[in-house]
Amino acid sequence: MTAVQPIDPKYFRAFKAVDRSGSFSEAADIAAMTQANVSKHIKALEESIGNDLFLRTTKGPVITEAGLKLRDYIQHFENLHADFLVDVGNTAKEVKGTVSYAMPASCLLSPHFPMLLERRHSHPDLEINLELTPTDKVFERILNGRIDFGFVTKKIDHPRLEYIPFCKEEYVAVASPDIDLKNLNSDNLLNYRYIDYPGFDVYFDYWRTHHFPDSQHTQALSLHCAGNINSIEGAILMTLGGLGVSIFPRHCIQQHIDDGKLVVFEQANSEPLLNDIYISSLKSDQRPYRVELVISWFMDMVADH
């Protein structure tokens, strides 16, 4: 019988970088290694395990069944290591490992992210991996084990998911002052031009349902778009430039409203449109300490404000 070679954890960083990026060249940047060393470390892992971890294709590396099992193994290994440090009383100084989470790009413009970075200074060995992605993609990443938790703008019923209420977010339709928003109504909703960006469709559906519930057949796909861009920051600039109307979380554009550069659509006798934001994760009796710690930081931020 051939002896099983031990798996050296020093190679895990390269594997995680390739798994995350789907590219050996991008993995080199993520892992702060040369591409040659990334390939060398992956090869060493494959020799130890006796299976290919990635199929090398013209479109980039594709993870194999063995690679998926190694992904789970690494996650369990890091969880055990972190929890061991907690058990021996090193939580004050020795919080180590990676916490991965995802959220819609609008959340990056909230005060919570800078506050997280400030908390992170107390734990220099804690690695924070953040992905900016729409809510539906956040759910996918939680369910396939790519992230520890994520911020979502809605709940979905799923037996493996649980939710922690985080905060409320207000959505507003805005335009530059030279666009007449005062006369916007359900009859002329489609006469306006809009600025589209990732997440706009979700915000529009919430906003339309709140202000014009009788226009249920009008969806984001129904709109005439004057511009489409792949970032919320770019959409804000296009709206400031007078290209069209868009809908944003208020916290992303409040300064421009205060400065008079954007005007808000207001409807008589209408309450603000507030939507619940949740922290979602897989159901678990006990999360790794480092994950609980980061989630607790976010909850402390809400409590302080």
C-alpha positions in Angstrom: 0.0 0.0 0.0 1.3 3.4 -0.9 1.7 5.7 2.0 -0.5 8.8 1.9 1.7 11.9 1.9 0.7 14.6 4.4 -0.8 17.8 3.0 1.3 20.8 3.7 -0.8 23.9 4.7 1.8 26.2 3.2 0.4 25.4 -0.2 -3.2 26.3 0.7 -2.8 30.0 -0.1 -2.0 29.3 -3.8 -4.9 26.9 -4.1 -7.4 29.4 -2.5 -6.1 32.1 -4.9 -6.6 30.0 -8.0 -10.0 28.8 -6.7 -11.1 32.3 -6.0 -9.9 34.0 -9.3 -10.2 31.2 -11.8 -6.8 32.2 -13.2 -3.2 31.4 -12.4 -2.0 34.8 -13.4 -4.6 36.6 -11.2 -4.0 34.1 -8.4 -0.3 35.3 -8.4 -1.5 38.8 -7.5 -4.0 37.6 -4.9 -1.5 35.3 -3.2 1.5 37.8 -3.6 3.5 35.1 -5.3 5.0 34.6 -8.8 2.9 32.7 -11.2 5.6 30.0 -11.3 5.3 29.5 -7.6 1.5 29.3 -7.7 1.8 26.5 -10.3 4.5 24.9 -8.2 2.4 24.9 -5.1 -0.7 23.6 -6.9 1.5 20.8 -8.4 2.8 19.9 -5.0 -0.7 19.6 -3.6 -1.8 17.5 -6.5 1.1 15.1 -6.0 0.3 14.8 -2.3 -3.4 14.1 -2.9 -2.8 12.0 -6.1 -5.5 13.9 -8.1 -5.7 16.9 -10.3 -7.2 19.8 -8.5 -7.9 21.9 -11.6 -8.4 21.0 -15.2 -6.2 23.3 -17.4 -8.5 24.6 -20.2 -8.1 27.3 -22.8 -10.6 29.4 -20.7 -8.6 28.9 -17.5 -8.5 26.4 -14.6 -11.7 24.6 -13.8 -11.9 23.0 -10.3 -12.3 19.2 -10.2 -14.2 17.1 -7.7 -11.0 16.6 -5.8 -10.5 20.3 -5.8 -14.0 20.8 -4.3 -13.2 18.4 -1.6 -9.9 20.1 -0.8 -11.8 23.5 -0.6 -14.0 22.0 2.1 -11.0 20.4 3.8 -9.1 23.8 3.9 -12.2 25.5 5.4 -12.5 22.9 8.1 -8.8 23.0 8.8 -8.8 26.8 9.2 -11.9 26.6 11.4 -10.3 24.0 13.7 -7.1 26.1 13.9 -8.9 29.3 14.7 -11.1 27.6 17.3 -8.1 25.9 18.9 -6.6 29.4 19.5 -9.8 30.4 21.1 -9.9 27.4 23.3 -6.3 28.1 24.6 -7.1 31.7 25.4 -5.4 33.5 22.5 -8.4 35.4 21.3 -7.1 38.8 22.4 -4.0 38.6 20.2 -4.2 35.6 17.9 -7.3 35.9 15.8 -6.0 34.4 12.6 -7.4 33.0 9.3 -9.7 34.3 6.6 -13.2 35.8 6.8 -14.9 36.0 3.4 -18.1 37.9 2.9 -20.0 39.6 0.1 -22.4 42.5 -0.3 -24.0 44.7 -2.9 -21.7 47.5 -4.1 -23.9 50.2 -2.4 -22.9 48.9 1.0 -19.3 49.9 0.3 -20.5 53.5 0.3 -21.9 53.2 3.8 -19.9 54.1 6.9 -19.7 50.5 8.0 -16.9 49.4 5.7 -14.4 52.0 7.0 -15.4 51.1 10.5 -14.7 47.5 9.8 -11.2 48.4 8.6 -10.6 50.3 11.8 -11.6 47.3 13.9 -9.3 45.1 11.7 -6.2 47.0 12.9 -6.5 45.2 16.2 -6.1 41.8 14.5 -3.3 42.0 11.9 -3.3 38.3 11.2 -7.0 38.3 10.3 -7.5 38.3 6.5 -10.7 39.9 5.2 -11.9 38.9 1.7 -14.8 41.0 0.3 -16.7 40.5 -2.9 -19.0 43.2 -4.3 -22.0 41.4 -5.9 -25.8 41.7 -6.2 -27.9 40.0 -3.7 -28.8 36.9 -5.8 -25.1 36.2 -6.3 -24.5 36.6 -2.6 -26.9 33.7 -1.9 -25.1 31.6 -4.5 -21.8 32.2 -2.8 -23.1 31.4 0.6 -24.7 28.1 -0.5 -21.6 26.9 -2.4 -19.4 27.7 0.6 -17.3 30.4 -1.1 -18.1 33.0 1.6 -18.8 32.9 5.3 -21.7 35.3 5.2 -23.2 38.1 3.1 -25.3 41.2 3.2 -28.6 40.8 1.3 -31.5 43.1 0.5 -34.2 40.4 0.8 -34.8 37.0 2.3 -35.3 33.8 0.3 -36.8 30.6 1.8 -34.1 28.0 1.9 -33.5 25.3 4.6 -29.8 25.9 4.8 -29.9 29.7 5.2 -30.4 31.9 8.3 -30.7 35.7 8.7 -29.7 38.3 11.2 -31.6 41.7 10.8 -28.9 44.3 10.3 -30.4 47.7 9.4 -32.9 49.5 7.1 -32.0 51.1 3.8 -34.0 53.9 2.1 -34.3 53.9 -1.7 -35.0 57.2 -3.5 -35.4 58.1 -7.2 -33.2 61.1 -8.1 -32.2 63.2 -11.1 -30.3 66.4 -11.8 -32.4 69.6 -11.2 -32.9 70.1 -15.0 -35.0 66.9 -15.1 -38.6 67.4 -14.0 -39.4 64.8 -11.4 -42.3 66.6 -9.8 -44.7 65.4 -12.6 -43.5 61.8 -12.7 -46.5 59.5 -12.3 -47.7 56.0 -13.2 -49.0 57.2 -16.6 -45.7 58.7 -17.7 -43.3 56.4 -15.9 -42.0 55.0 -19.2 -41.5 58.4 -20.8 -38.5 59.1 -18.6 -35.0 57.8 -19.3 -33.1 55.9 -16.6 -29.5 55.0 -15.6 -29.0 51.3 -15.2 -26.3 49.6 -13.1 -25.9 46.3 -11.2 -28.7 46.2 -8.5 -30.8 48.9 -10.1 -33.5 46.4 -11.1 -33.9 45.4 -7.5 -34.2 48.9 -6.3 -36.6 49.9 -9.1 -38.9 47.0 -8.3 -39.0 48.0 -4.6 -39.5 51.7 -5.5 -42.2 51.1 -8.2 -44.2 48.8 -5.9 -44.0 51.4 -3.1 -45.0 54.4 -5.1 -47.0 53.0 -8.1 -48.5 49.7 -6.9 -51.0 49.7 -9.8 -48.1 49.6 -12.3 -47.2 46.0 -11.5 -46.5 45.2 -15.1 -43.8 47.9 -15.3 -40.5 46.3 -14.5 -36.9 47.4 -14.9 -36.8 45.7 -18.2 -39.7 47.9 -19.4 -37.7 51.1 -19.0 -35.8 53.1 -21.6 -32.3 53.5 -20.5 -30.1 56.5 -21.3 -27.1 54.8 -19.9 -25.8 51.5 -18.5 -22.7 51.1 -16.4 -21.2 48.4 -14.3 -20.7 50.4 -11.1 -22.9 52.4 -8.7 -20.3 55.1 -8.5 -20.4 55.5 -12.3 -24.2 55.5 -12.3 -24.2 58.3 -9.7 -21.9 60.4 -12.0 -24.1 59.8 -15.0 -27.2 60.9 -13.0 -25.3 64.0 -11.7 -24.5 64.7 -15.4 -28.2 64.9 -16.3 -28.4 61.7 -18.4 -31.5 60.4 -16.7 -33.2 59.2 -13.6 -31.9 56.5 -11.3 -32.7 54.9 -7.9 -30.1 54.6 -5.2 -29.9 53.9 -1.5 -30.2 57.3 0.1 -26.9 57.0 2.0 -25.0 56.8 -1.3 -26.1 60.2 -2.6 -27.2 62.2 0.4 -24.3 64.6 0.1 -25.3 65.4 -3.5 -28.9 65.9 -2.4 -27.7 68.3 0.4 -25.6 70.2 -2.2 -28.6 70.6 -4.5 -26.9 68.6 -7.3 -29.6 65.9 -7.2 -33.4 66.3 -6.5 -35.5 63.5 -5.0 -38.9 62.3 -6.4 -41.4 62.9 -3.6 -45.0 61.7 -3.5 -47.6 63.5 -1.4 -48.6 61.5 1.7 -46.1 58.8 1.0 -43.9 57.2 3.7 -40.2 56.7 3.0 -39.4 53.5 1.2 -37.4 51.5 3.8 -36.1 48.0 3.1 -34.6 45.6 5.6 -31.0 44.5 5.1 -29.9 41.2 6.6 -26.7 39.3 7.3 -27.2 35.9 5.8 -25.2 32.7 6.3 -25.5 29.0 6.4 -27.3 27.6 9.5 -24.8 26.4 12.0 -24.7 25.6 15.7 -21.3 27.2 16.0 -19.5 29.4 13.6 -15.7 29.8 13.7 -14.8 32.5 16.3 -13.2 34.8 13.7 -16.5 34.8 11.7 -18.6 35.5 14.8 -16.1 38.3 15.7 -16.5 40.1 12.4 -20.3 39.7 12.4 -20.3 41.1 16.0 -18.3 44.1 14.8 -21.0 44.9 12.2 -23.7 44.5 14.8 -21.9 46.8 17.2 -21.7 49.4 14.4 -25.5 49.4 14.1 -26.0 49.6 17.8 -23.7 52.6 18.0 -25.7 54.5 15.4 
